[in-house]
Amino acid sequence: MTAFAPKRGSPEANFAIPPPRAVRITDPRMMRIEQWLRRQDGVITMRRATAAGLTSRGVRHRVASGRWERLHPRRVYRVTDRRLSDRARLRAAVLWAGPRAAVTGLAAAWWLGLVDDCPDVIEITVARDRQPGRQPGIRVRRRSLTRVYSTSGSRPDRRGGVGAQIGAGRRWRRWDAHSTTKHGAYPAVVAPTAARRLLLVHSHPDDESITTGGTIARYAAAPDTHVTLVTCTLGEEGEVMCPELAGLAVGEADQLGGYRVAELIAAGAALGLRDQRFLGGVGRWRDSGMVAGYGVLATVDTAAPESLHTSAFAAAGRADQVAELAAIMDEVRPQVVIGYDPLGGYGHPDHVRAHEITMAAAAEASSVCKVYWTVAPRFDVQSGLAELAEVDGLPWLVAELDELACVPDASVTTRIDVRAQLPAKLAALRAHATQLTVWHSGAHAAFALTNEIAQPVPATECYTLVGAARSVRAHETETDLFEGIEA
């Protein structure tokens, strides 16, 4: 199966020798590599280097010139302009061991700050079906493990997972991938073992529930399926629905973003989501805001405020954002990716930027077979509004068709039936109490943002397939995102 990859120009055969440190690096590929090296204590793999745009010949040139040193035979390298720290040794050992590997034993205890000295021999635990071989200074233990969790992703599943194996009694101590340890994020290679892997990219908390909540709930509950949600900002610039929480808004205490993190976690729990991440970490990029107001159809040219915050998602460097998302895709290895269309749905500048980086990162991810845009077909929106107009007791005015983002019906390739998941979706929507209100009566449901204009909650969520390997392109309307993909 050929992975999805838009046509691009041929990469340069090699990088030139990088400029002195005093000179600012502007090549986006070099910037991605430097960013990765800073995060990973100067350690990098051949796969990561080539994914960032460096050729294998370029890697060999760096080794020959003495700028990089090969640490392990499985193409693990380190930069030579910094010392080989214990942190770097542990990271290199995990990268050498490969997918579903984690530091355990005394090395794990050192990383967690429970012992003072890092052992000379690093213990690595891998799944029983892995055979990484032998390497001086590394002892490999093989166990029946169901999952190794991301250091930047979901909380560990309390029913299983990998812990730090500590003490003579060989008891397993549970560890939290989000907790702060003495030496930083826990070193583990993410490789979800599920046969089907779906990744969604959204701009703000609540976007995931409004447009794809039913889809998330459906696939999160499906057997042998791993769902990852990446949220790009905290939604700091959003308006506040609840009068009692108005003090959180940007013009007051400017604490809305932190509150919305809790709302997102609650929404994810309602949808059964186990793997939630913020692009670049919590608070790395800020909500850019929108002139036209949330939930109002706008144009790309007029949506962004005249002056943006210095860390605004739409104003920040796109290369760093693509690199962060590409790193997540490299870890999760999704076959299916869901994002926005070029207009970002309704024109929000953060949605437009999310579209740009999703397409760019998916183009570099070898695992991606299909890329979808979440869309609302015009006929479905019109029918939903007509039904709401006939319902008694609706507390808001019904939106006009032209006020909502919709696409021509012919552009829809995929329709996912989420009728069974509507209770979970409504619960997730209610979790975003600062942003919207939910109304439900019998078979009818609607929600309203701070503009108090009713919008329908459809029983079918629709998508446009825009990038796919030739063998999995849809010839008729799909009813499954993984249709045509061999597990």
C-alpha positions, 0 to 999 in steps of 0.5 A: 500500500502506498502512503498518501503524499502530495506531490512535492519537489525533489529534496536537496541531495544534502545540507550544506555545513550549518552556519556558526551558532551566532547565525540564525538558521532559517532552513525549515528542515534544519529548524525541525532537526534542531528542535528535535535535538533540543527536546531529545538531549541531542539524540536523533534517529535516521528515521527522524532525520530523514522525516525532517528533510535530511537525506541519508547521505546528509546524515553520513556526511555529519558523521564523517565530519565529526558533527554527529556520532553513531551511538547504536547500530540501529541508526541512533546518533547524537550531536558531538557539540554537547556531552553524552549525558545520562539522560541522552544515554537513556533516550538513545537506549529506548530509541535503539530498542524501538517501538513499545520500549520503555526504560525500567529497573534502576534506570527508571528509578533514577529518572523518577528521582528515586535514586541518586545515580544512573546505573551503568547498564540500562534496563529496557523493557519491550513487548514479548514479540520484539527482539531488539538484539544485544547492545553493550550497556543495555539489558533487554527484558521482554514482557507481555505488554499491552501498550506503552504510553506517550510521554506527551499524550494520554494518561496511562490506562490503569488496567495495564501499561508500563510502569517503573520496575523497582526494588528487589521484590520486582513490584511495578510502580505505576507512573503518570506520563504527565507527571513531572519527574526529576529528569523530565518527561519519561523516556518511552517510544510510543507505538499503539498496538491497535491495528487501526489508528485515527488522529484528529487535529482541532484548533480549540477545545469544543471543536472536537465535540461539535464537528467530530464528537460522534466519530470520536465516540464511535471509533474510541469504542471500536475494537482494536482502534486507537484514537488520538486528539490533538488540540492546538490552543487552549481557546483563551480568546473565546467568549464566556457563556456563563455569567458567573464565569465571565471573570475568566475572559481575556479582558478580565483575569485572562484565565479562560484557557486553563478552565477550558483544559478541564472542559476538554478533559471532561468532554474527552472522557464522555467520548471515551477518548484515552489519548488527548494532546496539546500541540507543542504542550499545554499553552505553547500556542495561544488562541488567535481570536476572531473579529467576526465572533465564534460560530459566525461565518467569516472570510479568511481575509477578515477573520483575524484581529488586526493585532495578534498576541505574540504567541498566537497560533495563526501568527507563530512560525508554521514550521515549528507547528508542522514539526510538532505535529509531525513528531506526534504522527511519527509516534502514533503512526495513524492511518487516518487523519482528520482536519479542516478544509482550506477555509477552516470550516467557518473562516477562523484563522486558527482553523485555517492554520490547523488545516495548513499544518495538518496537510503538511505533517500528513504529507511527511507521515509514511503511515498515513493512508487517508486524509479527511476534512470534516465538512457539513453538506448543505442539504444536511444543514438545511434539513436540520435547521428545518426540523428545528424550526418546527420544534416547540420549546426551543429557547433560541432563534434558529440559524439561517442557512447562510450563517453556517458553514456548509459545502456542496453535497457532491463534495462529501465522500464519507458519511459516518452514522453516529446516531448511537453515539449521540448521548456521548456527543451531547454529554461532551458538548455539555462539558464545554459549558463556558462556550455553548449550551445544549438543548435536548427534547425527545428525538431533537437536539440543538446547541447554541454558542454565545451568539444564542443561535440554534444549530442542529446536532446531526446524527451523521457526521460527514467528511471529504476524502482529500488524500489517499493511497490509490488502493483506498480511494473511495468509488462510492460514499463511504460509511467507514473511515478505515474502508480499504485499509488493511490492518 
